[in-house]
Amino acid sequence: MHKAGFVNIFGKANAGKSTLMNALVGEKLAIVSPKVQTTRHRITGVVTTVDYQIVFSDTPGIIDPRYRLHEKMMGAVKSALEDADIAMLMLDARDNVAENLELFSSLKLKATCLLVVNKADLLKKEALDEVVKQCEAWGKAEVVVISALKQQGIPELLARIVSLLPESEAFYPEDTLTDKSTRFFVAEMIREKIFHLFDEEIPYHTAVAVTQYQEKNTLIKITAEIIVTRETQKAIILGDKGSSIKKIGTLARQDIEKFVGQKVFLELFVKVRGKWRDNDIYLKEYGY
């Protein structure tokens, strides 16, 4: 008997969905940041064994759209709602439980649901027990307690997912890890460094576009553009005498080299495109 299915992860922006996705797949596919709205795309990771294939999807955090970019992000959530065999509804154990449950109820999911309480290691037992009690009282999903960052409860969660999968042939060849291109992950790794290195509005006004990906004999040459909305933001990204963009490049290159298993020459440029987040042509160009 072979099992296969789509397991999609939903939650608010601070739930730790990307960390869980990476833990379940065993590879860093989704970028991680403590800032909200880090994930902008639906990112797929495929786990295949002789007995099952699970197609995991990390979706953008559920938000009230303010820009066309946000509308595109919520479009990714909607598509994930429609094809889920199992929906993992994820909440931060420290967050407002009632608000999360109200949000999950509004999704009107028809799939089998697992209610995943993350960051359990950050609460004392009494407080965690109270959170679990509230979740169980909701009555619409089995409750699973984990810490994605600490890898606590991940094997148990995976076993529960497998037990709920429908019988099916695999959707992807067994060596498939994701449906996204290497260029996509390169851009995401650069964008992750911007989220880590800059505060306030800068990361949210930024997009990354890979304009060249050329495999040579000894290395891979990559050119990418960091898109911002204002000249003042460009100056911040560049830094004094180019110090900030050099730091972005160094940190991103290290991650990219690990991902592609080869030496990388990374060249970064900064381009100003005002209001790109509300421009359909720019959004399409940047992969949204």
N, C-alpha and C positions, 0 to 999 in steps of 0.2 A: 504494500500500500504506500503510495507516494502522496505527499501533501504539498500544497502550494497556495499562496495567497498574498494579498496586499495588506500590509499593516501600516496604517498612517497615524502619525503623532500630531495631536492637536493640543493647544494650550495658549495661555497668555505669553507675552514676550519674555517674561523672566522665569519661565518654568524649568529651563534647563533642557529643552528638547534636543538641541544640537549635541550636547554632551551625552545624552542617552542614545541618540542615533549612532554616534561614533563608538560608544561602548558595545552596542548590540552588533554592529557590523565588524568591529575589530580594526577599523581603519579611520583615520581622520578625514571624513568627507565634508562635514558641516563645520563652518567656522564658529568659534566660540568667543563670546565676549559677555561681560556682565551688563553691558548696555542693552537697552530694549531695541527691538526691530533690527537685530543684526541679520537674521535670515530674511532674505527677500525673495528667494525662489523656492520651489518645491524640489528638494534634493533627494534623489533615490539611491539607496544602497541595497545590494542584493547579497543574501547569505544562502549558499547552496550546500547541502550535504546529500548523501545517498538516499536519505529518507524524506527530505523536505527542501523547499525553496521559499524563502521569505523575502518579499520585496518591501523594504521599509521606506517610508517617505517622511522626511522632516519638513513640515510646512511652516510658512511664516506665522509669527505670533498673531493672534486675532486682535485686530484694532479697528477703530472707527476711521475710515479713510479721510485724509485731508488733501491728498494730492492724487494725480493720475497714477503715480508710482504705487501708492497705497492701494488703489483700486486694482491694479495688476496683481499686487501681493495677495489681496483677498480673493481674486480670481483663482489663484493657485490653491488657496484653502478650499474653495468651492469645488474644484475639480477633484480634490482629494476626498472630500466628503462623499462624492458620488461613487467612487470606485473602491472604497475600503471594504475589505472582508472583516477586518478587525480594526477598531478605532481605539487607540490609546489616548485617553483623556488625561493630560498631565498637569499637575499643580504643584507649586512650591509649598512645602509643609508649613512655611511661615506666613503664607499669603492668606487673604480672606477666603475661607472655605465657601461660605454662602455665595459670594460673588462668582467664584469659579463654577460652582454647581449650577448657578443660574445661567451662566454663559454656555455651559455644556448642554443644558436643557434646550437652549435656543437653537442649537445646531440641528435638532430634530433628526438625529442619526438613526439609520435603520440597521446598521452593522452591529455585530457583537462588540460590546464595549468593555474595556478594562480601565478602571480609574487608578492611575498611577500617582502615588504620593511621593514626590522626589525631595531630596535634601533632608531626609529623615535624620541624618546624623547631626543636624544642627539644632534639634529639639531634645529636651529632656523627655524621659519616658512618659511622664504624666501628660505633658502637653501633646506629645505624639499620639498617645492613646485617645485623647479627646478629638484630635483631627480625624483619626481613623473612624471613631464612633460617628462623627458627623457625616463622613463619606459613606459609611455603610447604611446610615439612616436614609440617604438619598434613594437607595434601592434600585438604581438603574444600571449598575455595573459592579462587577467584582472588584474589590480593592486590593491593590498590590503596593507594598511599601518598599522603597529603594533609596539608595544614594548613588546616582549615576557617576558622579565624580569619584567616589570611593569604590565604585564597582560592587557595592553591597546590594544583594538581592537581584542582580542581573541574571545569573544562571537560572534562578527560580522563575523570573519573569519570562525568560526565553522558553523554558519548559512549558509554562502555562500557555504562551502564544502557540507553540507547536501543537499542543493538545486541542486547541480551538480551530486550527487551520482546516479548511475543506480539502477533500480529496481532489487532486488535480495534477495534471502534467505541469512541468516547469514552464515558466513564461520566457526565461532567458537561458542562453547557453551557460554551462556550469562554470565557466571561467569569467563570467560577467560580474563586475563589482558595482558598476553604476551606469546610468544612461546618459550622464553628462560627459562632455569632452574634457580633455586635459587643459585646453585653453580656459574653460570655465573655472576649473579649480585653481589655475594660476591666478586669474583675476580675483577670485575669492580670497586667496592667501594674501595678496597685496592689500585687499580691502580690510582684512582682519587686522593687519598691522596698523592701519589708520584708526580703526576702532580702539586699539590698545594704546596708541601713542597720543591721541588728541581728545580733548574734552569738548563738552557742550555740543554746538550744532555741526561742527566740522564733519564728523563721520556721516551724518544724515544728509548732508549736501553733496556727498561724494559718490561717484561711480568709478569703476575701473574697466577699461577696454583694452584687450590684448590686440595689438595691431600687427605684430610679427611673432611667429613661432617657427624658427628655422633650426632643423636638426643638422648639425655638422658632424664631422668625424670625431672630434674630441669634446664637443660641448653642444649645448642647445642655446641658441641666441633668441632672447625674448625681448620685445619692445612693448611697453604698455603705457597707456595714457591714464592719468588720474584726472577725472572731470570734477570741477567745482563750479559753484554758481556766481562767485564774486572774486574780483582781483585781490581783495584783502585775504580771502581764504587761500588763494594761490600762494600769496606771500608766506602764510603760516605753514602750508604744506612744504614749501621750499626750505624755509628756515634761514637763519643767518648763514650766508655764504654756502647755501645748499646743504646745511647740516641735517635738517629734518628729513628731506627726501633721501639723503644718503642712508640714514638710519632705517627708513622704511624699506629701501632696497636691500640692505644687508640682511635684515631679519626675514624679509619675504624670500630672498634667494636661498637662505638656509632651509626653509620649509619646502620650497619648490624642488630643491636638489634631493631632499629625502623622498619626496613624492614621485619624482621621475627616475630616481636612481642614477643620475648623471650630473656632471658639472654644468652649471648654468651661468651665462652672461646675461644679466638683467639690466635693461636701460629704461628709465622712467622719465616721463614728461608730464607736465601739468597744463591742462587746458581749461579755460573758462567758458562755460556755456550756461548763460543765465536761464533760470527756470526750466532746466532740463527735466525735472521731476514732473512737470505738467505738459511736456511736449511728447506726443505720441511717436514722432519720427525719431527723436533722440532715444526714447525708451526702447523702441524696437532695435535701434543700433546697438544699445548696451545690453541687449538680451532679455528685456522685460516684456 
